[in-house]
């Protein structure tokens, strides 16, 4: 057939509608070489090549792309081998030459006679002279390019009949100046197309980036987990990247329904992977099916399940010889993941069940794989199998394998006859789906469970999942109600579950700025505490006190410091999640940070990406206020990617607020404002008060950094004024010291004193030692204007502030800066310089560039010439991206590239690439030097503050 251009989907094996362009992803080098071949023909230099590759790799798409993009003066001839005509002599050649046969009369008579005889166009000799036939074909093709270049594109050349293949290869070897470009596309792994003396292109799988790009086009609605599965099984095959999504339902692509164990293959894709081995698969199907179902490829297990080990071994060797599998001494490896699916789907249902039963018989009773095989060979409902699957799911969940756990629990629900059991297991499966970042599936499972039973225990478990999802993705006030209602259902019957619900309710109350609900949570915990032993009196008292004097059960001064031992030694890590800044207020930052780091590491280790954002939030909140800004930003950006991917909009807003705060203190004003805009667009409609408060705090610090004290005071009042849009009952207490400073710098003495009085009243009641330094600094800042104040009193207050333990180097630096400013104004220049140098050192170490500039300006005003640090050694983090900072920190802790890759969901090669780029930025040449770098400067000890 002749055409001026055809199109096909990228990787499809047959042409589609004419005239439309083919969309090719990647393949830049291959496309360039094909176009170069035709460009040579246009200049009179003929040539040929063979495009080779396995089925579905995109040979036809490249031919279509080439045909469509050629200019009109290039004549395009298309042909394709057909399997059913592979034994018909001259069938392929007739397809190639048919458009040119009207010029047959212009050929020398022997050539014309040979062609007529071959194609049955008239009387002729009984035998065809192959030499004259080949010359005649060459003449016709040469004449096709007489008026301009021509391109002959032959697809599926492996199915050309041998006679036609010989003629076309004869022509390809004799091309010179005919202006003809010949391209043969042949599929590997089927009937061979031998052309060893022709140049060729071997098409391999698409690169990972190109495969992702193609999948973006073929399945834009697919959620991340589904994308990962398709990419893994397609292994860079363009056809598979089209066909696999097309075989899935919309609910499956969007994560609302689970994917099957074996992805469905449309007939063409299945045939491609079994095409040349159909006989082997048919003769040795029973053993191959065992290999398909034995996921780890354990050769011993496969041979044992087969019974006749010698016959099974022979079958596996035959499959290996046919290219279906690879064998070593211990494992069976399929050459492509889709071969497994093709073999499985080609097997009759009875054969599948028999293979599962055979594998189940050889496995120990405590082996979870036995349960899966029993389930796969069971038809209909079976409570025994359901119970085994549920136990398997529980073990997997406890072992930190939420994907396996969710799958087991879903299957258990299918086999169960009791609606109550089905609802329980579906609810637990929903929790696993949420942990693995599949919110659509979690919601679908919860909807299904709620229609089955109204039992309080099941409703409470559903409330835990619903409430967590609402906290992460919706309105935290709604989450509070859902979680508290769920906790009340099981307060007496299941105090451990109730306490988990109350933990999340407290976080939601914090995010929603609901101190009364936070206090109610503490009171309810008093009912669960005796049964669980996990919530000591000291902790509950601090929680009630934090909620304020107007909250239920909150008595000023109650709780004191009773209860021996720190909370971190008594309470498990999840208790720190009650509120993002709570450990800071309770004075337990060190133990809380360690517990939260372990919790985050466990989430990463278990692959629970859905749980990562809410797990990271309390950690990064603590890292903000304790000066670990690099770590906070790195953790926040990693968790933000997971939050955005899984639709956790509320968690994403809080993480962006953290990044806005770090941008402000680093002096990145434009970044701070851009992040703030994103937060406001989400947090406002969802009434996420914590995120709103944090970004207003960030904007206030940014204004202070830019020298706009009046603007800073206005923004910070939005957080601290009751009823203001961004007011938050607890975060406001962290902001009050900054408001005092902003008002003082703006000359607003009255508002500054009012803010200080509020801070003093709360700090005295709450007994938060970590804020004592900030309180004393504010007292000293405002003491200068008091009538009875003396320089000695101001000195004493600043000295006391420096002696108190500041929560971070940044906070210590601010005290040194304000003290130095006061000393300079008092003309005590030498003492002022000492304080300002301390401030400058701390600010540079922390990366607080605007405050370092303030200290430098004050030192210049005190008569010193200050230069910027040379070589970037003062701040080792300068110029690092958040991902680079995260990798550097882990490498500095002694972790290997493989360890880092597992923790950050990267490849070891990617980690190595990042480190290769980082070393020049840090001015180092070896990995061990990382351990000497100051990646987050610790708080200076008291001896350094002299």
Residue pairs with C-beta under 8 A, 6 or more apart in sequence:
1 78
1 79
1 95
1 98
1 99
2 76
2 77
2 78
2 98
2 99
3 18
3 67
3 76
3 78
4 18
4 19
4 67
4 72
4 76
5 18
5 19
5 21
5 64
5 67
5 68
5 69
5 70
5 76
6 15
6 16
6 17
6 18
6 63
6 64
6 67
6 68
6 78
7 15
7 16
7 17
7 18
7 19
7 20
7 21
7 22
7 64
7 68
8 14
8 15
8 16
8 22
8 60
8 61
8 64
9 16
9 22
9 23
9 61
9 238
9 239
9 242
10 22
10 23
10 24
10 25
10 58
10 61
10 214
10 238
10 241
10 242
11 56
11 57
11 58
11 60
11 61
11 237
11 238
11 239
11 240
11 241
11 242
12 60
12 61
12 238
12 239
12 242
13 55
13 56
13 59
13 60
13 156
13 187
13 239
13 268
13 272
14 60
14 80
15 60
15 63
15 64
15 78
15 80
15 155
16 64
19 68
20 68
21 65
21 68
21 69
22 61
22 64
22 65
22 68
23 217
24 31
24 58
24 61
24 62
24 65
25 206
25 210
25 213
25 214
25 217
25 238
26 206
26 207
26 209
26 210
26 213
26 214
27 58
27 62
27 203
27 206
27 210
30 51
30 62
30 201
30 203
31 62
31 65
31 66
33 49
33 201
34 49
34 51
34 62
34 66
34 183
34 201
35 66
35 69
37 47
37 48
37 49
37 181
37 183
38 66
38 70
38 74
38 149
38 151
38 181
40 46
40 47
40 181
41 47
41 74
41 145
41 149
41 150
41 151
41 179
41 180
41 181
42 73
42 74
42 148
42 149
42 179
44 177
44 179
45 177
46 175
46 176
46 177
46 178
46 179
46 180
46 181
46 182
47 175
47 181
47 182
47 199
48 172
48 175
48 181
48 182
48 183
48 184
48 198
48 199
49 182
49 183
49 184
49 198
49 199
49 200
49 201
50 157
50 183
50 184
50 185
50 186
50 193
50 195
50 198
50 199
50 200
50 201
51 59
51 62
51 63
51 183
51 184
51 185
51 186
51 200
51 201
51 203
52 59
52 185
52 186
52 187
52 188
52 200
52 201
52 202
52 203
53 59
53 187
53 188
53 202
53 203
53 204
54 187
54 188
54 189
54 237
54 272
55 187
55 189
55 190
55 239
55 272
55 273
55 275
56 237
56 238
56 239
56 240
56 243
56 269
56 272
57 203
57 204
57 205
57 237
57 238
57 239
58 203
58 206
58 238
58 239
59 155
59 185
59 186
59 187
59 203
60 155
60 185
61 238
62 185
62 203
63 78
63 153
63 155
63 183
63 185
66 151
66 153
66 183
67 76
67 78
67 151
67 153
70 76
70 151
73 148
73 149
74 148
74 149
74 150
74 151
75 144
75 145
75 148
75 149
75 150
75 151
76 150
76 151
76 153
77 96
77 99
77 100
77 144
77 150
77 151
77 152
77 153
78 153
78 154
78 155
79 92
79 95
79 96
79 152
79 153
79 154
79 155
80 95
80 154
80 155
80 156
80 159
81 92
81 154
81 155
81 156
81 157
81 158
81 159
81 160
82 91
82 92
82 156
82 159
83 159
85 91
85 92
85 159
85 161
86 159
86 160
86 161
86 191
87 161
88 161
89 118
89 161
89 162
89 163
89 164
90 118
90 119
90 128
90 161
90 163
90 164
91 161
91 164
92 154
92 159
92 160
92 161
92 164
92 165
92 168
93 118
93 137
93 163
93 164
93 167
93 168
94 118
94 119
94 164
96 137
96 152
96 154
96 164
96 168
97 115
97 119
97 137
97 140
97 141
100 140
100 141
100 143
100 144
101 115
101 119
101 121
101 140
103 140
103 143
104 112
104 115
104 116
104 121
104 140
105 112
106 143
107 115
107 136
107 139
107 140
108 136
108 139
110 129
110 132
111 132
111 133
111 135
111 136
111 139
112 136
113 124
113 125
113 132
114 124
114 128
114 129
114 132
114 133
114 136
115 121
115 133
115 136
115 137
115 140
116 122
116 124
117 124
117 125
117 127
117 128
118 128
118 133
130 163
130 166
130 167
133 167
134 166
134 167
134 170
134 171
137 167
137 168
137 171
138 170
138 171
138 174
138 178
141 150
141 152
141 171
141 178
141 180
142 178
142 180
144 150
144 180
145 178
145 179
145 180
146 179
148 179
149 179
149 180
149 181
150 179
150 180
150 181
151 180
151 181
151 182
151 183
152 180
152 181
152 182
152 183
153 183
153 185
154 160
154 168
154 182
154 183
154 184
154 185
155 185
156 185
156 186
156 187
157 165
157 184
157 185
157 186
157 193
158 186
158 187
158 190
158 191
158 192
158 193
159 191
160 168
160 193
165 193
168 182
168 184
169 195
169 198
171 182
172 182
172 184
172 195
172 198
173 197
173 198
175 182
184 193
184 195
184 198
186 193
186 195
189 275
189 276
189 323
190 275
190 276
191 276
204 236
205 211
205 235
205 236
205 237
206 214
206 236
206 237
206 238
206 241
207 236
208 231
208 236
210 236
211 231
211 234
211 236
211 241
212 227
212 231
214 238
214 241
214 242
215 222
215 227
215 230
215 231
215 241
215 245
218 241
218 242
218 245
218 246
219 226
219 227
219 230
219 245
219 253
221 250
221 253
221 254
222 230
222 245
222 253
222 254
223 253
223 254
223 255
223 437
223 438
223 440
223 645
224 437
224 645
224 646
225 255
225 436
225 437
225 438
226 248
226 252
226 253
226 254
226 255
226 259
229 259
229 263
230 240
230 241
230 244
230 245
230 263
231 241
232 337
233 240
233 244
233 263
233 337
233 338
233 341
234 240
234 241
234 244
234 338
235 336
235 337
235 338
237 336
237 338
239 268
239 269
239 272
240 269
240 338
243 265
243 266
243 268
243 269
244 263
244 265
244 269
245 253
246 266
247 263
247 264
247 265
247 266
248 259
248 263
248 264
249 257
251 257
251 440
251 444
252 258
252 259
254 440
255 438
255 439
255 440
255 441
256 440
256 441
256 443
256 444
257 441
257 444
258 406
258 407
258 410
258 441
262 340
262 341
262 344
262 345
263 338
263 341
264 341
264 345
265 273
265 338
265 341
265 342
265 345
269 338
269 342
270 341
270 342
270 345
270 346
273 336
273 338
273 339
273 342
274 281
274 339
274 342
274 343
274 346
276 322
276 323
277 319
277 322
277 323
277 324
280 318
280 319
280 322
280 324
281 288
281 319
281 324
281 343
281 346
283 315
283 318
284 315
284 316
284 318
284 319
285 343
285 346
285 347
285 351
286 306
286 315
286 351
286 354
286 355
287 302
287 306
287 311
287 312
287 315
287 316
287 319
288 315
288 316
288 319
288 324
288 325
288 343
289 343
289 344
289 347
289 351
289 352
289 355
290 302
290 305
290 306
290 312
290 355
290 358
290 359
291 297
291 302
291 316
291 319
291 325
291 332
291 334
292 334
292 340
292 343
292 344
292 355
293 344
293 352
293 355
293 356
293 359
293 373
293 376
294 301
294 302
294 305
294 332
294 359
295 369
296 331
297 331
297 332
297 333
298 330
298 331
299 316
299 327
299 328
299 329
299 330
299 331
299 332
300 330
301 359
301 362
301 363
302 312
302 316
302 332
303 309
303 312
303 313
304 362
305 355
305 358
305 359
305 361
305 362
306 312
306 358
307 358
316 325
316 327
316 332
317 327
319 325
320 326
320 327
323 335
324 334
324 335
324 339
324 343
325 332
325 333
325 334
325 335
325 339
326 332
326 333
326 334
326 335
327 333
334 340
344 352
347 355
352 376
352 377
353 376
353 377
353 379
354 377
356 373
356 374
356 376
356 377
357 373
357 374
357 377
359 369
359 373
360 370
360 373
360 374
360 377
363 369
363 370
363 373
364 370
368 392
368 395
368 396
371 385
371 388
371 389
371 391
371 392
371 408
372 392
372 408
374 385
374 388
375 385
375 388
375 389
375 411
375 415
378 385
378 415
381 414
381 415
381 416
381 417
382 415
383 415
383 416
383 417
383 418
383 421
385 415
386 412
386 413
386 414
386 415
386 416
386 417
386 421
386 425
387 412
389 408
389 409
389 411
389 412
389 415
390 408
390 409
390 412
390 421
390 425
392 404
392 408
393 404
393 405
393 406
393 407
393 408
393 409
393 412
393 425
393 428
393 429
393 432
394 405
396 402
396 404
396 405
396 408
397 405
397 428
397 432
400 602
400 605
400 606
400 608
401 606
402 432
402 435
402 436
402 606
402 607
402 608
403 432
403 436
403 607
405 428
405 429
405 432
406 429
406 432
406 433
406 435
406 436
409 425
409 426
409 428
409 429
409 432
410 425
410 426
410 429
410 445
412 421
412 425
413 421
413 422
413 425
413 426
413 429
416 422
416 425
419 452
419 453
420 452
420 453
420 455
420 458
422 449
422 452
423 449
423 450
423 452
423 453
423 455
423 458
424 449
424 457
424 458
424 461
426 445
426 446
426 448
426 449
426 452
427 445
427 446
427 449
427 458
427 461
427 462
427 465
428 461
429 445
430 441
430 442
430 443
430 445
430 446
430 449
430 462
430 465
431 442
431 461
431 464
431 465
433 439
433 441
433 442
433 445
433 610
434 442
434 465
434 468
434 469
434 610
434 611
435 606
435 608
435 610
435 611
436 607
436 608
436 609
436 610
437 609
437 610
437 642
437 645
437 646
438 610
438 646
439 469
439 473
439 610
439 646
439 647
439 648
442 465
442 469
443 469
446 462
446 465
446 466
449 458
449 462
450 459
450 462
456 489
456 490
456 493
457 489
457 490
457 493
457 494
457 497
459 486
459 489
460 486
460 487
460 489
460 490
460 494
460 497
460 498
460 501
461 486
461 497
462 486
463 482
463 483
463 485
463 486
463 487
463 489
463 501
464 483
464 486
464 497
464 500
464 501
464 504
466 482
466 486
467 479
467 480
467 482
467 483
467 486
467 501
467 504
467 505
467 508
468 479
468 504
468 614
470 476
470 478
470 479
470 482
470 508
471 479
471 504
471 507
471 508
471 511
471 614
471 650
471 651
472 613
472 614
472 643
472 648
472 650
472 651
473 647
473 648
473 649
473 650
473 651
474 649
474 650
474 686
475 512
475 650
475 686
475 687
475 688
476 508
476 509
476 511
476 512
476 650
476 686
476 687
476 688
476 689
476 690
477 508
477 512
477 514
477 687
479 504
479 505
479 508
479 512
480 505
480 508
480 509
480 512
480 514
480 517
483 501
483 502
483 504
483 505
483 508
484 501
484 502
484 505
484 517
484 520
484 521
484 524
486 501
487 498
487 499
487 501
487 502
487 505
487 524
488 498
488 524
490 497
490 498
490 501
491 498
491 524
491 527
491 528
492 527
495 527
495 528
495 531
495 532
496 528
496 531
496 532
498 524
498 527
498 528
499 525
499 528
499 529
499 532
499 534
499 535
500 574
502 521
502 524
502 525
502 528
503 574
503 575
503 577
503 578
504 577
505 517
505 521
506 518
506 521
506 522
506 543
506 578
506 579
507 577
507 578
507 579
507 580
507 614
508 514
508 517
509 515
509 517
509 518
509 521
510 518
510 578
510 579
510 580
510 582
510 690
510 730
511 580
511 650
511 654
511 688
511 689
511 690
511 691
512 687
512 688
512 689
512 690
513 689
513 690
513 693
513 727
513 728
513 729
515 546
515 547
515 548
515 550
515 551
515 729
515 730
516 547
516 550
516 551
516 552
518 543
518 546
518 547
518 551
518 579
519 543
519 544
519 547
519 548
519 551
519 552
519 553
519 554
520 551
520 552
521 543
521 578
522 540
522 543
522 544
522 547
522 553
523 544
523 552
523 553
525 535
525 540
525 543
526 535
526 540
528 535
529 535
529 536
529 537
529 540
534 571
534 572
534 575
535 571
535 575
536 563
536 567
536 570
536 571
537 559
537 562
537 563
538 559
538 561
538 562
538 563
538 567
539 563
539 567
539 570
539 571
539 575
539 586
540 559
541 558
541 559
541 560
541 562
542 559
542 585
542 586
543 578
543 582
544 551
544 553
544 554
544 555
544 558
544 559
545 554
545 556
545 558
545 559
545 765
545 766
545 767
546 579
546 582
546 585
546 730
546 766
547 554
547 729
548 554
548 729
549 556
549 765
556 765
557 765
561 767
563 570
566 588
566 591
567 575
567 583
567 586
567 588
567 591
567 592
568 588
568 590
568 591
568 592
568 594
568 595
569 591
572 595
573 595
573 596
573 598
573 599
574 599
576 582
576 583
576 592
576 595
576 596
576 599
576 618
577 614
577 615
577 618
579 618
579 730
580 617
580 618
580 621
580 622
580 654
580 690
581 618
581 621
581 622
581 625
581 730
581 731
581 734
582 618
583 589
583 591
583 592
583 593
583 618
583 622
584 621
584 622
584 625
584 626
584 734
584 770
584 807
585 730
585 733
585 766
585 768
586 768
587 768
587 769
587 770
589 622
589 625
589 626
589 770
589 807
592 618
592 622
593 619
593 622
593 623
593 626
596 615
596 618
596 619
596 622
597 619
599 615
599 619
600 612
600 615
600 616
600 619
600 635
601 903
603 609
603 611
603 612
603 615
604 612
604 902
604 903
604 904
604 905
605 902
605 903
607 905
609 642
609 645
609 646
609 905
610 642
610 646
610 648
612 638
612 639
612 642
612 643
613 639
613 640
613 642
613 643
613 646
613 648
613 651
613 652
613 655
614 648
614 651
615 639
616 635
616 636
616 638
616 639
616 655
617 639
617 651
617 654
617 655
617 658
619 632
619 635
620 631
620 632
620 635
620 636
620 639
620 655
620 658
621 658
623 629
623 631
623 632
623 635
624 632
624 658
624 661
624 662
625 734
625 807
625 808
626 807
626 808
627 807
627 808
627 809
627 810
627 811
627 846
627 936
627 937
627 939
628 936
629 662
629 665
629 666
629 846
629 847
629 936
630 847
630 877
630 885
630 889
630 935
630 936
631 885
631 886
631 889
631 936
632 658
632 662
633 658
633 659
633 662
633 882
633 885
634 882
634 883
634 885
634 886
634 889
635 886
636 655
636 658
636 659
636 662
637 655
637 659
637 882
637 883
637 886
638 886
638 904
639 651
639 655
640 652
640 655
640 656
640 659
642 648
643 649
643 651
643 652
643 655
644 652
649 682
649 686
650 682
650 683
650 686
650 688
650 691
652 682
653 678
653 679
653 682
653 683
653 686
653 688
653 691
654 683
654 688
654 690
654 691
654 694
656 675
656 678
656 679
656 691
656 695
657 675
657 676
657 679
657 683
657 690
657 691
657 694
657 695
657 698
658 694
659 671
659 675
660 671
660 672
660 675
660 676
660 679
660 694
660 695
660 698
660 699
661 672
661 694
661 695
661 697
661 698
661 701
663 669
663 671
663 672
663 675
663 698
663 702
664 672
664 698
664 699
664 701
664 702
664 705
665 701
665 705
665 810
665 846
665 847
665 848
665 850
665 851
666 847
666 848
666 849
667 705
667 848
667 849
667 850
667 853
669 702
669 705
669 706
672 698
672 699
672 702
673 699
673 702
675 695
675 698
676 695
676 698
676 699
679 691
679 692
679 695
680 692
680 695
682 688
682 691
683 691
683 692
683 695
684 692
689 726
689 727
689 728
690 728
690 731
692 725
692 726
692 728
693 719
693 726
693 727
693 728
693 731
693 732
693 735
694 731
695 726
696 715
696 716
696 718
696 719
696 726
697 716
697 719
697 731
697 734
697 735
697 738
699 715
700 712
700 713
700 715
700 716
700 719
700 735
700 738
700 739
700 742
701 712
701 738
703 709
703 711
703 712
703 715
703 742
704 712
704 738
704 741
704 742
704 745
705 850
705 851
706 850
709 742
709 743
709 745
709 746
710 742
710 746
710 748
712 738
712 742
712 745
712 746
713 739
713 742
713 743
713 746
713 748
713 751
716 735
716 738
716 739
716 742
717 724
717 739
717 751
718 724
718 725
718 726
718 727
719 726
719 727
719 728
719 731
719 732
719 735
720 727
720 732
720 735
720 736
720 739
720 755
720 758
721 727
733 759
733 762
733 763
733 766
733 771
736 755
736 756
736 758
736 759
736 762
737 759
737 771
737 774
737 775
737 777
737 778
739 751
739 752
739 755
740 752
740 755
740 756
740 759
740 778
740 781
740 782
741 778
741 781
741 814
741 818
743 749
743 751
743 752
743 755
744 752
744 781
744 782
749 782
749 785
752 781
752 782
753 782
756 778
756 779
756 782
759 775
759 778
760 775
763 771
763 772
763 775
769 804
769 805
770 805
770 807
771 807
772 804
772 805
773 801
773 802
773 804
773 805
773 806
773 807
773 811
773 812
773 815
774 801
774 806
774 811
776 797
776 798
776 800
776 801
776 804
777 797
777 798
777 801
777 814
777 815
777 818
779 797
779 801
780 794
780 797
780 798
780 801
780 818
780 819
780 822
781 818
781 822
783 789
783 793
783 794
783 797
784 794
784 822
791 826
794 822
798 815
798 818
798 819
798 822
801 815
801 819
802 812
802 815
802 816
802 819
802 945
803 942
803 945
805 939
806 812
806 815
806 939
807 939
808 846
808 939
809 842
809 845
809 846
809 937
809 938
809 939
809 940
810 842
810 843
810 846
810 848
810 851
812 842
812 939
812 940
812 945
813 838
813 839
813 841
813 842
813 843
813 846
813 848
813 851
813 855
814 839
814 851
816 835
816 836
816 838
816 839
816 842
816 855
816 945
817 835
817 836
817 839
817 843
817 851
817 854
817 855
817 858
819 835
820 832
820 833
820 834
820 835
820 836
820 838
820 839
820 855
820 858
820 862
821 832
821 858
823 829
823 831
823 832
823 835
824 832
824 836
824 858
824 861
824 862
829 862
829 863
832 858
832 862
833 859
833 862
833 864
836 855
836 858
836 859
836 862
837 859
838 940
838 944
838 945
839 851
839 855
840 852
840 855
840 856
840 859
840 866
842 937
842 940
843 849
843 851
843 852
843 855
844 852
844 869
844 874
844 875
845 874
845 875
845 934
845 937
846 937
847 875
847 877
847 878
856 866
859 866
860 866
869 875
871 923
872 878
872 879
872 921
872 923
873 923
876 922
876 933
876 934
876 935
877 885
877 935
878 921
879 921
880 888
880 918
880 921
880 922
883 904
883 914
884 914
884 917
884 918
884 921
885 935
886 904
887 900
887 904
887 911
887 914
887 915
887 918
888 915
888 918
888 922
888 930
888 933
888 935
889 935
889 936
890 899
890 900
890 903
890 904
891 900
891 915
891 927
891 930
892 930
892 931
892 933
892 935
894 931
895 903
897 908
897 911
897 912
897 915
898 908
900 906
900 908
900 911
901 907
901 908
901 910
901 911
904 911
915 927
919 925
919 926
922 929
922 930
922 933
924 930
924 933
